[in-house]
């Protein structure tokens, strides 16, 4: 009987630590930009995308390199922070269940060949941070994402547990993942987003 008591206490301690890590604020994946830096990065992003489009019109093969700051600034200015799709509520669900979760504090970073995104949302009245990392690519005119890490708060979640759900959500959001006609490929390389013109 003593082993069962010890096992119960170990399991309880594990649950307490897991809940603590779940609601703990993780280290941010990128630094906050001031309004002047955002404006400069948005302008740089737009110039590089214009360069790609002009290269396509002139038939010149080219590629551009974008920093995480440029991409983050463009996302924040466009107001296109990704939001999860909420399944239709059943007839017996409460009105609160019908509202999509509010997403805030969206950040992007690139390290080596990995892209990371982090955002916060509310869970049971508490602010929770979700961090996802993986490899970006392109296939048939759409952005692809192969996840390599997933965290809720400071709690690492095995990618195998969430991979199917992530792929399903990406499939539901496929129209938002369509690349412009002048983009042939994209990837993260040496901490930058590399976009290749068709």
Buried (B, 14 or more C-beta within 10 A) or exposed (E): EEEEEEEEEEEEEEEEEEEEBBBEEBEEBBEEBEEEBBEBBBEBBEEBBEBBBEBBEEEEEEBBEBBBBBBBBBBBBEEEBBBBEEEEEEEEEEEEEEEEEEBEBBBBBBEEBBBBBBBBBEBEEEEBBBBBBBBBBBEEEBBBBEBBBBBBBBBEBEBEEBBEEBEEEBEEBEEEBEBEEBBBBBBBEEBBBBBBBB
